[in-house]
Amino acid sequence: MSESHAEVDPYAKAELERLRGSIDNIDAAIVHMLAERFKCTQQVGRLKAEYRLPPADPGREREQIERLRELASAARLDPAFAEKFLNFIIAEVIRHHEQIAAED
């Protein structure tokens, strides 16, 4: 039986709403932080294109992954998940940098 059809304890319902409200706020913050991050990486991409630097920087990427894994461990977040998340972002950044370079 789904939540909407079952009798839900008022406390449980209120607690779910409170927690889901916090989750919604966190999701919004993540989206805004990613947007700000991509604004910066777009500027990096334009700078790289202007100076004919390669879109990818494997050394920097390795440093960032290691840094993020350490941060994740300290925050009690699975470092493997953090690495997957960062790899996804890095791939998107490189794609943007390649597009920017192709436009020049």
CYANA upper distance limits for C-alpha pairs under 8 A (distance plus 0.5 A):
  1 MET  CA      5 HIS  CA      6.97
  1 MET  CA      6 ALA  CA      6.76
  2 SER  CA      6 ALA  CA      6.77
  3 GLU  CA      7 GLU  CA      8.22
  3 GLU  CA      8 VAL  CA      7.62
  8 VAL  CA     12 ALA  CA      7.28
  8 VAL  CA     13 LYS  CA      6.73
  9 ASP  CA     13 LYS  CA      6.65
 10 PRO  CA     14 ALA  CA      6.58
 11 TYR  CA     15 GLU  CA      6.53
 12 ALA  CA     16 LEU  CA      6.52
 13 LYS  CA     17 GLU  CA      6.73
 14 ALA  CA     18 ARG  CA      6.66
 15 GLU  CA     19 LEU  CA      6.60
 16 LEU  CA     20 ARG  CA      6.41
 17 GLU  CA     21 GLY  CA      6.47
 18 ARG  CA     22 SER  CA      6.91
 19 LEU  CA     23 ILE  CA      6.73
 20 ARG  CA     24 ASP  CA      6.57
 21 GLY  CA     25 ASN  CA      6.78
 22 SER  CA     26 ILE  CA      6.66
 23 ILE  CA     27 ASP  CA      6.59
 24 ASP  CA     28 ALA  CA      6.72
 25 ASN  CA     29 ALA  CA      6.74
 26 ILE  CA     30 ILE  CA      6.65
 27 ASP  CA     31 VAL  CA      6.77
 28 ALA  CA     32 HIS  CA      6.77
 29 ALA  CA     33 MET  CA      6.54
 30 ILE  CA     34 LEU  CA      6.54
 31 VAL  CA     35 ALA  CA      6.64
 32 HIS  CA     36 GLU  CA      6.75
 33 MET  CA     37 ARG  CA      6.57
 34 LEU  CA     38 PHE  CA      6.59
 35 ALA  CA     39 LYS  CA      6.78
 36 GLU  CA     40 CYS  CA      7.04
 37 ARG  CA     41 THR  CA      6.78
 38 PHE  CA     42 GLN  CA      6.42
 38 PHE  CA     93 VAL  CA      7.92
 39 LYS  CA     43 GLN  CA      7.08
 40 CYS  CA     44 VAL  CA      6.88
 41 THR  CA     45 GLY  CA      6.57
 41 THR  CA     93 VAL  CA      7.13
 42 GLN  CA     46 ARG  CA      6.78
 42 GLN  CA     93 VAL  CA      8.30
 42 GLN  CA     96 HIS  CA      7.61
 42 GLN  CA     97 HIS  CA      7.62
 43 GLN  CA     47 LEU  CA      6.72
 44 VAL  CA     48 LYS  CA      6.58
 45 GLY  CA     49 ALA  CA      6.57
 45 GLY  CA     55 PRO  CA      7.42
 45 GLY  CA     96 HIS  CA      7.71
 45 GLY  CA     97 HIS  CA      5.10
 45 GLY  CA     98 GLU  CA      8.47
 45 GLY  CA    100 ILE  CA      6.89
 45 GLY  CA    101 ALA  CA      7.99
 46 ARG  CA     50 GLU  CA      6.56
 46 ARG  CA     97 HIS  CA      7.90
 46 ARG  CA    100 ILE  CA      6.86
 46 ARG  CA    101 ALA  CA      7.94
 47 LEU  CA     51 TYR  CA      6.76
 48 LYS  CA     52 ARG  CA      6.17
 48 LYS  CA     53 LEU  CA      5.13
 48 LYS  CA     54 PRO  CA      7.23
 48 LYS  CA     55 PRO  CA      7.32
 48 LYS  CA     97 HIS  CA      8.32
 48 LYS  CA    101 ALA  CA      8.30
 49 ALA  CA     53 LEU  CA      6.60
 49 ALA  CA     54 PRO  CA      8.27
 49 ALA  CA     55 PRO  CA      8.30
 49 ALA  CA     97 HIS  CA      8.12
 49 ALA  CA    100 ILE  CA      7.21
 49 ALA  CA    101 ALA  CA      5.33
 49 ALA  CA    104 ASP  CA      7.52
 50 GLU  CA    104 ASP  CA      8.31
 52 ARG  CA    101 ALA  CA      8.45
 55 PRO  CA     94 ILE  CA      6.15
 55 PRO  CA     97 HIS  CA      5.65
 55 PRO  CA     98 GLU  CA      6.30
 55 PRO  CA    101 ALA  CA      8.20
 56 ALA  CA     94 ILE  CA      6.29
 56 ALA  CA     97 HIS  CA      8.46
 57 ASP  CA     61 GLU  CA      6.66
 58 PRO  CA     62 ARG  CA      6.61
 59 GLY  CA     63 GLU  CA      6.82
 60 ARG  CA     64 GLN  CA      6.63
 61 GLU  CA     65 ILE  CA      6.61
 61 GLU  CA     90 ILE  CA      8.06
 62 ARG  CA     66 GLU  CA      6.67
 63 GLU  CA     67 ARG  CA      6.56
 64 GLN  CA     68 LEU  CA      6.48
 65 ILE  CA     69 ARG  CA      6.56
 65 ILE  CA     83 GLU  CA      6.44
 65 ILE  CA     86 LEU  CA      7.36
 65 ILE  CA     87 ASN  CA      8.32
 66 GLU  CA     70 GLU  CA      6.79
 67 ARG  CA     71 LEU  CA      6.76
 68 LEU  CA     72 ALA  CA      6.46
 68 LEU  CA     79 PRO  CA      8.09
 68 LEU  CA     82 ALA  CA      7.16
 68 LEU  CA     83 GLU  CA      7.49
 68 LEU  CA     86 LEU  CA      8.37
 69 ARG  CA     73 SER  CA      6.66
 69 ARG  CA     79 PRO  CA      5.14
 69 ARG  CA     80 ALA  CA      7.82
 69 ARG  CA     82 ALA  CA      6.78
 69 ARG  CA     83 GLU  CA      6.85
 70 GLU  CA     74 ALA  CA      6.74
 70 GLU  CA     79 PRO  CA      7.81
 71 LEU  CA     75 ALA  CA      6.64
 72 ALA  CA     76 ARG  CA      6.50
 72 ALA  CA     77 LEU  CA      5.24
 72 ALA  CA     78 ASP  CA      6.81
 72 ALA  CA     79 PRO  CA      5.76
 72 ALA  CA     82 ALA  CA      6.90
 73 SER  CA     77 LEU  CA      6.20
 73 SER  CA     78 ASP  CA      7.09
 73 SER  CA     79 PRO  CA      6.37
 77 LEU  CA     81 PHE  CA      8.14
 77 LEU  CA     82 ALA  CA      7.82
 78 ASP  CA     82 ALA  CA      6.94
 79 PRO  CA     83 GLU  CA      6.58
 80 ALA  CA     84 LYS  CA      6.73
 81 PHE  CA     85 PHE  CA      6.66
 82 ALA  CA     86 LEU  CA      6.66
 83 GLU  CA     87 ASN  CA      6.48
 84 LYS  CA     88 PHE  CA      6.72
 85 PHE  CA     89 ILE  CA      6.97
 86 LEU  CA     90 ILE  CA      6.51
 87 ASN  CA     91 ALA  CA      6.57
 88 PHE  CA     92 GLU  CA      6.94
 89 ILE  CA     93 VAL  CA      6.69
 90 ILE  CA     94 ILE  CA      6.62
 91 ALA  CA     95 ARG  CA      6.69
 92 GLU  CA     96 HIS  CA      6.75
 93 VAL  CA     97 HIS  CA      6.67
 94 ILE  CA     98 GLU  CA      6.59
 95 ARG  CA     99 GLN  CA      6.80
 96 HIS  CA    100 ILE  CA      6.69
 97 HIS  CA    101 ALA  CA      6.58
 98 GLU  CA    102 ALA  CA      6.61
 99 GLN  CA    103 GLU  CA      6.84
100 ILE  CA    104 ASP  CA      7.24
